[in-house]
Structures are given as C-alpha cells and as structure tokens.
Amino acid sequence: MKIRSKLILIGIIPVALLLTLSALFLWATGQVERATHKAIVADELAATLADLAILTYEHHIYFEERAHVQWVEKHAFLERQIKAETALFDSAGEQELLGRLSRTVHNLGFLFAQYGPHPSHGKGMQLSGQEKSFHDRLTARILQDLAVAAPAAHALHHLNHDRSLAFSRRIEMAGVLVVGAIAVLLLLLSSLIIRSFSLPVRVLTEAFAAVSAGDLGCRIGSAAKDELGNLSRGFDAMAQRLQESNLAVHSLNLELEARVEDRTRDLSRANAELRLNEERLALLLALSQREFDTEEELIRYALEETVRLARSTVGYLHFFNEDQQTLRLFLWSEAVMELCTAVKTPHYPLQAAGIWADCVRQRQPVVHNDYQNMAGKKGLPEGHFPLFRHLSIPIFDGENIVAVLGVGNKEEPYDADDIRQLTLYMGSAWEMVRRKRVETLLHESEQRYRAIFNESPDGILIIDLETGKAVEFNDVAHRQLGYGREEFAGLSLADYEARERPEEIQAHIEKIRRHESDSFETEHRTKSGEIRNVAVSAQILILGERQYLYTIFRDITELRQAQE
C-alpha cells in the first residue's frame, strides 16, 4: 500500500471527526451566546422597570415637571427596548412573558397620563385633599403594575440563564469526550506511523548524517516499492550528483571569495573616501571659522592643512602669472623649511620649470608616483630634500590659472581621491583668499575715504532726507557753526539754515533729487546766532535702498565782506 494512501486514510478519519465536533461545538457555543444575550436583555428590562419604580416614587413625593419628564423618557426607552428585542425572544414561553410585559408597560403609560399637566416653573404644586387622594391611588396602581411586570422580566432572565448553563455543561462534557477521543486517536495514529515509517526514516537520517559529515560515497540501496523506497533511491542519485559536483562547488566558492574580497576592497575604498570627505569638510569649517590677519597667514594655514589632508610630508604653493608665463614661489610647508637647505629661487619662467609645473602646461592635475625615475625631470638642486612621490594641482580663478599647489612624499601612491580632495579643498581656500583680498581692498579704500573725509578743510555732511539730520559729518562741519559733535548730531537742516524756510528747504531738496546735484550759496546760523555766508555743493547719494544728501560747504563770509 502506498504511503499516500496510508496517509490519506489516517488523515481523513481525525479530520472528519474534528470537523464534525467543531461544527457541533460552534452550534452549541452559538446557543450559549444567544441564551446569555437574552438573559442580559432581560436584566436590562428589569433594571429599567426598577428605574421606573424609583421615578414613580420621586414623582409622587415632589410632583414636579422634572420628575414627570424623566418618567416619560424612561417609559419611552422601555417601550423601545421591548420593541427592539421582540424578535430575539422566539420561544412560546418567552413570547408569552414578553407579551405580558409589553401590555403592562403600555398600561403604565396610560395610567401615568392621568396625572395631568405639571407646573413649568420647576416647583411642585399644592394639591387639594381630593386630588392628593386620587394621586395616591394612581401611584399605588402604577407601582402594583410595575410589581407585576418585574417578575416577568426576571422569569425571562432565569429561563435563558438556566438554558445557557445547561448548554455550557453539555459543551464541557463534550469537550472532555472530544479530548479523550482525540488522545486515543493520536495514540493509534502514532503507532501506525512509527510502524510504517520509523525504520526507513532512520536509515535515511543516518545516510543524511553521513553525507553531511562529508561522506559523499554513502548509498542506501533500498528495493522498496513505496515512496520511501523512491526517496532512498533519489537520495542515492543526489549523493552521486553531489560527489560529481563537489569540484564545481569548490570552484564557485573560490570565485565567490574573490568577489567578496573585491567588494570588501571597494567598500574600504568608499569608506576611506568618505573619511577624506569628512576630514576635508572639517578642515574647511575650521578654515572658515578662523580669523586671519593677513593673506599669507591664511595661505600658510591652508597649505599645512592640505599637506596633512593628502597624508604627505612636504608641500608648496607658487603663484602663476598667466600673462607673463612666470611662476613665483610663495610658500613652502614647515617640513620643507626644516629639511631643505637648497638656495630658493623665487621666480621661474614656466619654460624653465621642471616636470612639477606640467600641471600648468596641461591645465590639469599631474601625478608622479615614481618621481626619481621620471623621464624629462631636470633634477634637484644641491641641498634639496629627497622627493620620491609628487602631486601638483593647478588652482583656477575662473578660466585662468592663478597658483600651483604641490604635495609630496606620501607613503602610498597618489590617486584620484587625493586629486579630488585637494582640488575641492584648495578651490574653497582660494575663494577665501579672494574674499580676503577684497576685504583688504575695501578696508584700504575706506581708510582713504576716511582720511579725505576727516582732513578736508570744508564741512562735509551726509544728511538723511527723511529726518533732515546728518548721519555722518566731519569735525569742520560742526566747528564752523560753533557746536559740539553730539549737539550737532541732534540738529536738522532747518535748525541752522538761515536763508530758506522749511518749505523752501524741502522744495530745494526736491530740485536736487530731480537734477541729482546742485551748487549754490546760502546762509547758516551759528550756535551764537551769527549769520555766515556759505558756498554749498550737494548731490544725491544712494546707500542701499535709501537716498541721502551728500553736501560740502565752505565758509565764504570773509570773501563776501571783502568784495563789499
């Protein structure tokens, strides 16, 4: 008999039994849940009846509109409960109890309506003796009906609660029987499986263990006609193929190891590049945050950091004049100054420079990883430090080469990563050099302007057109009018203009705005009240988005007096 047939026969019996028992269990569980739900609904109905009884007492004692409204709302809620759950109670006994309860609840609504209207001001009203007697009887009747209705709800609860308990006990008994039956069935099935499969499986297990240990010559040689026999023969064929392909697998392993080594090498290279990028960014950050007094100090710092970034020992920087095709030595690194005793030539014609200047000729970085054996090199002067590796990079300002950076004597050969890192770093450093030069020029220009501004024999003012006050002025401006510097800073143009009224001053300023400049004579009032003749030259000055009046005035009082 085939193993498949045995397994099907062994599997169908417990599966069919389990499916049947599961269906019965689900049906019984549904009955328990339904009965439990009915009992809960009956409890809710009983609780609502109890709430109605409490509200009836409260209404009888206080006879207020609030109690009346609460009773009516609770009664309406009870009617909705009964109507909603009518389909749930489907047995004849449940229908009879629910019908009795429904009729009683309907009668309660009719009886409660006999109380009549209530005061709307929230207080109980005074009743006459006859009315009070009627209300007492009506309340007693309602409470009597509630007392009759409550047992019906309790009966519904007990009926379904007992039914739920009965089903639960049956399920427990059935569960015990099912567990026992399954246990017996499992014992029988285990015995059959052990008897049918244990020996062939043990042989297969031992054979697999032998193959796993490396004995690819292990064979079972089974003659059985069932599936286990087929499996044993398949194992023998598999072992044969494994034995034949062992060499191929070993070859593949070697290839895989080689690929892993390549991948590891690539990953190491990528990590090294990442570290270099991080180091370069850290150096650029340090460079940007550092204050330098001179351009040479900035370049010297950048050169030393470049040598360290390239893992080199020496470095240099030459300026290049592209128009004259000449190189000018600007800086050596500190290590060069310690090692080199050769006479330093400050200027080189490009034509006379050695292969270290090939980066200028080729306009791209040049690497000499075997400098001592390079063809075309012109040799090193006496006292020069030994050079066995060299990397030179042109530094561009736009399209023009402005400098040459060189580093040397790295322990490992220079590669593309070194070129990329140094090019990026020195490109950023050169931008800082350019900014430093611009700042220096601006500072010198400002100093020259300040010298002219402060040493001029004429009064010079920069006036804010919105306030009329001077935002900047030299000492001549306030001394000619007899004011101190702080006093004069608080004055507007109208405070010392003696010839023109404020509206005339404004009109004159508008004229200057239209024509952008004007030269004229006017009169200024000094602090002591003396009137002085002045010649004025004024023009519009734009700083940022605001307009100012740049004025130069000269005291010509003595000149006019001499002319008169």
C-alpha positions as CSV (number, residue, x, y, z in Angstrom):
1,M,0.0,0.0,0.0
2,K,1.4,3.4,-1.0
3,I,2.3,5.8,1.7
4,R,0.0,8.4,0.2
5,S,-3.0,6.0,0.6
6,K,-2.0,5.3,4.2
7,L,-1.7,9.0,5.0
8,I,-5.0,9.8,3.3
9,L,-6.8,7.1,5.3
10,I,-5.1,8.1,8.5
11,G,-5.8,11.8,7.9
12,I,-9.4,11.6,6.8
13,I,-10.7,10.0,10.0
14,P,-9.4,12.5,12.5
15,V,-10.1,15.4,10.2
16,A,-13.7,14.4,9.6
17,L,-14.2,13.8,13.4
18,L,-12.7,17.2,14.2
19,L,-14.8,19.0,11.6
20,T,-18.0,17.3,12.9
21,L,-17.1,18.1,16.5
22,S,-16.1,21.6,15.6
23,A,-19.4,22.2,13.9
24,L,-21.3,20.9,16.9
25,F,-19.2,22.9,19.2
26,L,-19.8,26.1,17.2
27,W,-23.5,25.4,17.2
28,A,-23.6,24.8,21.0
29,T,-21.5,27.9,21.6
30,G,-23.9,30.0,19.5
31,Q,-26.8,28.7,21.6
32,V,-25.0,29.6,24.8
33,E,-24.2,33.1,23.5
34,R,-27.8,33.6,22.3
35,A,-29.2,32.5,25.7
36,T,-26.7,34.6,27.6
37,H,-27.6,37.6,25.4
38,K,-31.3,37.0,26.2
39,A,-30.6,36.9,29.9
40,I,-28.7,40.2,29.7
41,V,-31.5,41.8,27.8
42,A,-34.0,40.6,30.4
43,D,-31.7,42.0,33.1
44,E,-31.7,45.4,31.3
45,L,-35.6,45.3,31.1
46,A,-35.8,44.5,34.8
47,A,-33.3,47.4,35.6
48,T,-35.4,49.8,33.5
49,L,-38.6,48.7,35.4
50,A,-36.8,49.3,38.7
51,D,-35.8,52.8,37.5
52,L,-39.5,53.4,36.6
53,A,-40.5,52.4,40.1
54,I,-37.9,54.8,41.7
55,L,-39.1,57.6,39.4
56,T,-42.7,56.9,40.3
57,Y,-41.9,57.4,44.0
58,E,-40.0,60.5,43.3
59,H,-42.8,61.9,41.1
60,H,-45.4,61.1,43.8
61,I,-43.4,62.8,46.5
62,Y,-42.3,66.0,44.6
63,F,-44.9,66.2,41.8
64,E,-42.6,68.3,39.7
65,E,-42.3,68.7,35.9
66,R,-38.7,67.4,36.0
67,A,-39.8,64.1,37.6
68,H,-42.7,63.8,35.1
69,V,-40.4,64.3,32.1
70,Q,-37.8,61.8,33.4
71,W,-40.6,59.2,34.0
72,V,-42.0,59.7,30.5
73,E,-38.5,59.4,28.9
74,K,-37.7,56.2,30.8
75,H,-41.1,54.7,29.9
76,A,-40.4,55.5,26.2
77,F,-37.0,54.0,26.5
78,L,-38.5,50.8,27.9
79,E,-41.1,50.6,25.1
80,R,-38.3,50.9,22.6
81,Q,-36.3,48.2,24.3
82,I,-39.2,45.8,24.2
83,K,-40.0,46.6,20.6
84,A,-36.3,46.2,19.5
85,E,-35.9,42.8,21.3
86,T,-39.2,41.2,20.3
87,A,-37.6,39.1,17.5
88,L,-34.9,37.9,20.0
89,F,-37.3,36.0,22.2
90,D,-38.6,33.4,19.8
91,S,-39.9,30.6,22.0
92,A,-43.6,30.4,23.0
93,G,-42.8,30.8,26.7
94,E,-40.6,33.8,26.0
95,Q,-43.2,35.3,23.7
96,E,-45.9,34.9,26.4
97,L,-43.8,36.6,29.1
98,L,-42.7,39.4,26.7
99,G,-46.3,40.0,25.6
100,R,-47.4,40.2,29.3
101,L,-44.6,42.7,29.9
102,S,-45.5,44.7,26.8
103,R,-49.1,45.0,27.8
104,T,-48.2,46.1,31.3
105,V,-45.8,48.7,30.0
106,H,-48.5,50.1,27.7
107,N,-51.0,50.2,30.5
108,L,-48.4,52.1,32.7
109,G,-48.2,54.8,30.1
110,F,-52.0,55.2,30.1
111,L,-52.1,55.3,33.9
112,F,-49.3,57.9,34.2
113,A,-51.0,60.2,31.7
114,Q,-53.9,60.5,34.3
115,Y,-51.7,62.8,36.4
116,G,-52.4,65.6,34.1
117,P,-50.3,68.8,33.5
118,H,-47.5,70.0,35.8
119,P,-46.2,73.4,36.6
120,S,-43.4,74.6,34.3
121,H,-41.6,76.7,37.0
122,G,-39.8,73.7,38.4
123,K,-41.6,73.6,41.8
124,G,-44.3,71.2,43.0
125,M,-47.8,72.5,43.1
126,Q,-50.2,72.4,46.1
127,L,-52.9,69.7,45.8
128,S,-56.3,69.6,47.4
129,G,-57.2,66.7,49.5
130,Q,-59.3,65.1,46.8
131,E,-56.5,65.5,44.2
132,K,-54.0,64.1,46.6
133,S,-56.2,61.1,47.3
134,F,-56.5,60.5,43.6
135,H,-52.8,60.7,43.1
136,D,-52.1,58.3,45.9
137,R,-54.4,55.7,44.3
138,L,-52.9,56.3,40.9
139,T,-49.4,55.9,42.2
140,A,-50.3,52.7,44.0
141,R,-51.8,51.3,40.9
142,I,-48.7,52.1,38.8
143,L,-46.4,50.6,41.4
144,Q,-48.7,47.5,41.5
145,D,-48.4,47.1,37.8
146,L,-44.6,47.5,38.0
147,A,-44.5,44.8,40.7
148,V,-46.4,42.5,38.3
149,A,-44.2,43.3,35.3
150,A,-40.9,42.8,37.2
151,P,-41.4,39.1,37.8
152,A,-42.0,38.6,34.0
153,A,-38.6,40.2,33.3
154,H,-36.9,38.1,36.0
155,A,-38.6,35.0,34.6
156,L,-37.2,35.8,31.2
157,H,-33.7,36.2,32.8
158,H,-33.9,32.9,34.7
159,L,-35.2,30.9,31.8
160,N,-32.4,32.0,29.5
161,H,-29.8,31.9,32.2
162,D,-30.7,28.2,33.1
163,R,-30.6,27.4,29.4
164,S,-27.2,29.0,29.0
165,L,-25.8,27.0,32.0
166,A,-27.3,23.7,30.6
167,F,-25.6,24.3,27.2
168,S,-22.3,25.2,28.9
169,R,-22.3,22.0,30.9
170,R,-23.0,20.0,27.8
171,I,-20.2,21.7,26.0
172,E,-17.8,20.9,28.9
173,M,-18.8,17.3,28.8
174,A,-18.5,17.2,25.0
175,G,-15.1,18.8,25.3
176,V,-13.9,16.2,27.7
177,L,-15.1,13.4,25.4
178,V,-13.5,15.1,22.4
179,V,-10.2,15.4,24.1
180,G,-10.3,11.8,25.1
181,A,-11.3,10.7,21.6
182,I,-8.5,12.7,20.0
183,A,-6.0,11.4,22.5
184,V,-6.9,7.8,21.7
185,L,-6.9,8.5,18.0
186,L,-3.5,10.1,18.2
187,L,-2.1,7.1,20.0
188,L,-3.4,4.8,17.3
189,L,-2.1,7.1,14.5
190,S,1.3,7.4,16.2
191,S,1.6,3.6,16.5
192,L,0.8,3.2,12.8
193,I,3.2,6.0,11.7
194,I,6.0,4.5,13.8
195,R,5.4,1.0,12.5
196,S,5.2,2.2,8.8
197,F,7.9,4.9,8.7
198,S,10.4,4.6,11.6
199,L,12.9,2.1,10.1
200,P,13.1,3.7,6.6
201,V,13.3,7.2,8.1
202,R,16.1,6.1,10.5
203,V,18.1,4.7,7.6
204,L,17.6,7.9,5.6
205,T,18.6,10.0,8.7
206,E,21.8,8.1,9.1
207,A,22.6,8.4,5.4
208,F,21.9,12.2,5.5
209,A,24.2,12.4,8.6
210,A,26.9,10.6,6.7
211,V,26.6,12.9,3.7
212,S,26.6,16.0,6.0
213,A,29.8,14.7,7.6
214,G,31.4,14.7,4.2
215,D,31.0,11.1,3.2
216,L,29.6,11.6,-0.3
217,G,30.1,7.9,-1.1
218,C,27.3,6.8,1.2
219,R,24.4,4.9,-0.5
220,I,21.2,3.3,0.8
221,G,20.4,0.8,-1.9
222,S,16.7,0.3,-1.0
223,A,14.5,-2.0,-3.1
224,A,11.2,-0.9,-1.5
225,K,8.4,0.0,-4.0
226,D,6.7,2.7,-1.9
227,E,7.5,6.4,-1.7
228,L,10.2,5.8,1.0
229,G,11.9,3.4,-1.4
230,N,11.7,6.1,-4.2
231,L,13.1,8.6,-1.7
232,S,16.0,6.3,-0.8
233,R,16.9,5.9,-4.5
234,G,16.5,9.6,-5.0
235,F,18.9,10.1,-2.1
236,D,21.5,7.8,-3.8
237,A,21.2,9.8,-7.0
238,M,21.5,13.0,-5.1
239,A,24.7,11.8,-3.3
240,Q,26.1,10.8,-6.7
241,R,25.5,14.2,-8.2
242,L,26.9,15.9,-5.1
243,Q,30.0,13.9,-5.4
244,E,30.3,14.7,-9.0
245,S,29.7,18.5,-8.5
246,N,31.9,18.9,-5.4
247,L,34.8,20.2,-7.5
248,A,32.5,22.7,-9.3
249,V,31.1,23.9,-6.0
250,H,34.6,24.4,-4.7
251,S,35.5,26.4,-7.8
252,L,32.4,28.5,-7.3
253,N,33.4,29.1,-3.6
254,L,36.8,30.3,-4.7
255,E,35.2,32.7,-7.2
256,L,32.7,34.0,-4.6
257,E,35.6,34.6,-2.2
258,A,37.4,36.6,-4.8
259,R,34.2,38.6,-5.4
260,V,33.8,39.2,-1.7
261,E,37.4,40.4,-1.5
262,D,36.8,42.8,-4.4
263,R,33.6,44.1,-2.8
264,T,35.4,44.5,0.6
265,R,38.2,46.4,-1.1
266,D,35.6,48.6,-2.9
267,L,33.8,49.2,0.4
268,S,37.1,50.0,2.1
269,R,37.9,52.5,-0.6
270,A,34.5,54.1,-0.3
271,N,34.8,54.3,3.4
272,A,38.3,55.9,3.0
273,E,36.8,58.4,0.5
274,L,34.0,59.2,3.0
275,R,36.5,59.7,5.8
276,L,38.5,62.0,3.5
277,N,35.3,64.0,2.6
278,E,34.5,64.4,6.3
279,E,38.1,65.4,7.1
280,R,38.0,67.9,4.2
281,L,34.7,69.4,5.3
282,A,36.0,69.6,8.9
283,L,39.1,71.4,7.6
284,L,37.0,73.8,5.5
285,L,34.8,74.5,8.6
286,A,37.9,75.2,10.7
287,L,39.3,77.4,7.9
288,S,36.1,79.4,7.6
289,Q,35.8,79.9,11.4
290,R,39.4,81.0,11.9
291,E,40.4,84.7,11.7
292,F,43.5,85.6,9.7
293,D,45.2,89.0,9.9
294,T,46.9,88.6,6.5
295,E,46.6,86.8,3.2
296,E,49.9,85.0,3.8
297,E,48.7,83.7,7.2
298,L,45.6,82.3,5.6
299,I,47.5,80.6,2.7
300,R,50.1,79.2,5.1
301,Y,47.4,77.6,7.3
302,A,45.6,76.2,4.2
303,L,48.9,74.8,2.9
304,E,49.7,73.0,6.1
305,E,46.2,71.5,6.3
306,T,46.5,70.4,2.6
307,V,49.7,68.5,3.3
308,R,48.0,66.8,6.3
309,L,44.9,66.0,4.2
310,A,47.0,64.4,1.5
311,R,48.9,62.3,4.1
312,S,52.1,63.9,2.7
313,T,55.2,65.3,4.4
314,V,56.0,68.3,2.2
315,G,54.1,70.9,0.2
316,Y,54.5,74.2,-1.6
317,L,52.4,76.9,-3.3
318,H,53.5,79.0,-6.3
319,F,51.6,82.0,-7.8
320,F,51.4,81.9,-11.6
321,N,51.1,84.9,-13.9
322,E,49.4,83.6,-17.0
323,D,50.1,86.8,-18.9
324,Q,53.8,86.7,-18.3
325,Q,54.0,82.9,-18.1
326,T,56.0,83.1,-14.8
327,L,55.9,81.2,-11.5
328,R,56.6,82.9,-8.2
329,L,57.4,80.8,-5.1
330,F,55.1,82.0,-2.3
331,L,55.3,79.4,0.5
332,W,56.9,76.1,1.4
333,S,55.4,74.0,4.2
334,E,57.1,73.9,7.6
335,A,58.7,70.5,7.0
336,V,60.4,71.8,3.8
337,M,61.9,74.7,5.7
338,E,63.4,72.2,8.2
339,L,64.7,69.7,5.6
340,C,65.7,71.8,2.6
341,T,69.0,73.8,2.5
342,A,69.0,74.5,-1.2
343,V,69.0,78.1,-2.5
344,K,65.4,79.1,-3.1
345,T,64.7,80.7,-6.4
346,P,61.7,83.0,-6.0
347,H,60.8,83.4,-9.7
348,Y,60.7,80.7,-12.5
349,P,59.8,81.2,-16.2
350,L,57.3,78.5,-17.0
351,Q,59.6,77.3,-19.8
352,A,62.4,76.7,-17.4
353,A,60.4,74.9,-14.7
354,G,60.7,71.2,-14.3
355,I,58.0,68.5,-14.6
356,W,56.5,69.7,-11.4
357,A,55.0,72.5,-13.5
358,D,53.4,70.1,-16.0
359,C,50.0,70.8,-14.3
360,V,50.2,74.4,-15.7
361,R,51.2,73.2,-19.1
362,Q,48.5,70.6,-19.3
363,R,46.0,72.6,-17.2
364,Q,45.1,69.6,-15.1
365,P,46.5,67.8,-12.0
366,V,49.6,65.7,-12.6
367,V,50.8,62.7,-10.5
368,H,54.4,61.5,-10.3
369,N,54.4,58.3,-8.1
370,D,57.9,57.4,-9.2
371,Y,59.5,60.8,-9.4
372,Q,63.1,59.7,-9.2
373,N,62.7,57.6,-12.4
374,M,60.6,60.1,-14.3
375,A,61.9,60.9,-17.8
376,G,62.3,64.6,-18.5
377,K,62.9,65.8,-15.0
378,K,65.6,68.4,-14.6
379,G,67.0,67.1,-11.3
380,L,67.0,68.6,-7.8
381,P,69.5,71.3,-6.7
382,E,72.1,70.5,-4.1
383,G,70.6,70.6,-0.6
384,H,67.1,69.9,-1.8
385,F,65.1,67.4,0.2
386,P,64.6,63.9,-1.5
387,L,61.4,63.6,-3.5
388,F,60.0,60.2,-4.5
389,R,56.3,61.0,-5.0
390,H,54.8,64.2,-6.2
391,L,51.3,65.6,-6.9
392,S,50.7,69.1,-8.4
393,I,47.4,70.8,-8.9
394,P,46.6,74.0,-10.8
395,I,44.3,76.4,-9.0
396,F,41.9,78.3,-11.2
397,D,40.2,81.6,-10.8
398,G,37.6,81.4,-13.5
399,E,39.4,80.3,-16.7
400,N,42.8,81.5,-15.5
401,I,45.4,79.5,-13.5
402,V,46.5,81.7,-10.6
403,A,48.5,79.3,-8.5
404,V,50.1,75.8,-8.3
405,L,49.7,73.6,-5.3
406,G,52.2,70.7,-4.8
407,V,52.5,68.0,-2.2
408,G,55.0,65.2,-2.0
409,N,56.3,62.0,-0.3
410,K,53.1,60.3,0.6
411,E,53.8,56.7,1.8
412,E,51.2,55.3,-0.6
413,P,50.8,56.3,-4.3
414,Y,48.7,59.4,-5.0
415,D,45.4,58.5,-6.6
416,A,42.2,60.1,-7.9
417,D,40.8,60.5,-4.3
418,D,43.8,62.7,-3.4
419,I,43.3,64.8,-6.6
420,R,39.6,65.3,-5.9
421,Q,40.1,66.1,-2.2
422,L,42.9,68.6,-2.7
423,T,41.1,70.2,-5.7
424,L,38.0,70.8,-3.7
425,Y,39.8,72.0,-0.6
426,M,42.1,74.4,-2.4
427,G,39.2,75.7,-4.5
428,S,37.3,76.7,-1.4
429,A,40.5,78.0,0.2
430,W,41.2,80.2,-2.8
431,E,37.7,81.6,-2.6
432,M,38.6,82.7,0.9
433,V,41.8,84.2,-0.4
434,R,39.8,86.2,-2.9
435,R,37.4,87.4,-0.2
436,K,40.4,88.3,2.0
437,R,41.8,90.4,-0.9
438,V,38.5,92.1,-1.4
439,E,38.2,92.8,2.3
440,T,41.7,94.3,2.3
441,L,40.9,96.5,-0.7
442,L,37.7,97.6,0.9
443,H,39.4,98.4,4.2
444,E,42.2,100.4,2.4
445,S,39.5,102.2,0.3
446,E,37.6,103.0,3.5
447,Q,40.7,104.3,5.2
448,R,41.5,106.6,2.2
449,Y,37.9,107.9,2.2
450,R,38.1,108.5,5.9
451,A,41.3,110.4,5.6
452,I,39.8,112.6,2.8
453,F,36.5,113.0,4.8
454,N,38.1,114.0,8.1
455,E,41.0,116.0,6.8
456,S,39.0,118.1,4.3
457,P,39.2,122.0,5.1
458,D,35.5,122.1,4.1
459,G,32.5,120.9,6.1
460,I,31.2,117.6,4.8
461,L,27.8,116.1,5.8
462,I,25.7,113.1,4.8
463,I,22.0,114.1,5.5
464,D,19.1,111.7,5.9
465,L,16.4,113.1,3.6
466,E,13.6,111.7,5.7
467,T,14.7,113.3,9.0
468,G,16.9,116.2,7.8
469,K,19.6,115.2,10.3
470,A,23.2,114.5,9.5
471,V,24.0,110.8,9.8
472,E,27.7,111.4,9.2
473,F,29.9,114.6,9.3
474,N,33.4,115.7,9.8
475,D,34.7,118.0,12.6
476,V,34.9,121.1,10.3
477,A,31.1,120.9,9.8
478,H,30.1,121.3,13.5
479,R,33.1,123.5,14.5
480,Q,32.3,126.2,11.8
481,L,28.9,126.6,13.4
482,G,30.2,126.5,17.0
483,Y,28.5,123.2,18.0
484,G,29.9,120.2,19.7
485,R,29.8,116.9,17.9
486,E,26.9,115.4,19.9
487,E,24.9,118.7,19.8
488,F,25.3,118.9,16.0
489,A,24.1,115.3,15.6
490,G,20.8,116.2,17.1
491,L,20.1,119.2,14.7
492,S,18.2,119.1,11.5
493,L,19.0,121.1,8.4
494,A,16.3,123.7,9.2
495,D,17.9,124.4,12.6
496,Y,20.9,126.1,11.1
497,E,19.7,127.1,7.6
498,A,19.1,130.9,7.9
499,R,18.0,131.9,4.4
500,E,15.4,129.3,3.4
501,R,12.3,128.4,5.4
502,P,11.5,124.7,6.0
503,E,9.1,124.5,3.0
504,E,11.7,126.2,0.8
505,I,14.3,123.7,2.0
506,Q,12.1,120.8,1.0
507,A,11.5,122.3,-2.4
508,H,15.2,122.8,-2.9
509,I,15.8,119.2,-1.9
510,E,13.2,118.0,-4.5
511,K,15.0,120.1,-7.1
512,I,18.3,118.4,-6.2
513,R,16.6,115.0,-6.5
514,R,15.4,115.8,-10.0
515,H,18.8,117.1,-11.2
516,E,20.9,114.8,-8.9
517,S,23.2,117.7,-7.8
518,D,23.3,121.5,-7.3
519,S,25.8,124.2,-6.3
520,F,24.5,127.4,-4.6
521,E,25.2,130.0,-1.9
522,T,23.2,130.3,1.3
523,E,23.4,131.5,4.9
524,H,24.0,129.3,8.1
525,R,23.2,130.4,11.6
526,T,25.9,129.5,14.2
527,K,25.2,128.5,17.8
528,S,25.8,132.1,18.9
529,G,23.3,133.4,16.4
530,E,25.8,134.8,13.9
531,I,24.9,134.5,10.2
532,R,27.6,133.1,8.0
533,N,27.8,133.0,4.2
534,V,28.5,129.5,2.8
535,A,29.0,128.0,-0.6
536,V,27.3,124.6,-0.9
537,S,27.8,121.7,-3.3
538,A,25.1,119.0,-2.9
539,Q,24.3,115.7,-4.7
540,I,22.1,112.7,-4.1
541,L,23.8,109.7,-2.5
542,I,22.1,106.2,-2.6
543,L,23.1,103.8,0.1
544,G,21.2,100.5,0.0
545,E,17.6,101.4,-0.8
546,R,17.7,104.9,0.8
547,Q,18.6,108.3,-0.5
548,Y,20.9,110.7,1.3
549,L,22.1,114.3,0.6
550,Y,25.9,114.5,0.3
551,T,26.9,118.1,0.9
552,I,30.1,120.1,1.0
553,F,30.0,123.6,2.3
554,R,32.7,126.3,2.6
555,D,32.5,129.4,4.8
556,I,32.9,132.5,2.4
557,T,31.8,135.2,4.8
558,E,35.2,137.0,4.8
559,L,35.3,136.7,0.9
560,R,31.9,138.4,0.6
561,Q,32.8,141.0,3.1
562,A,36.0,141.8,1.2
563,Q,34.0,142.1,-2.0
564,E,31.6,144.5,-0.5
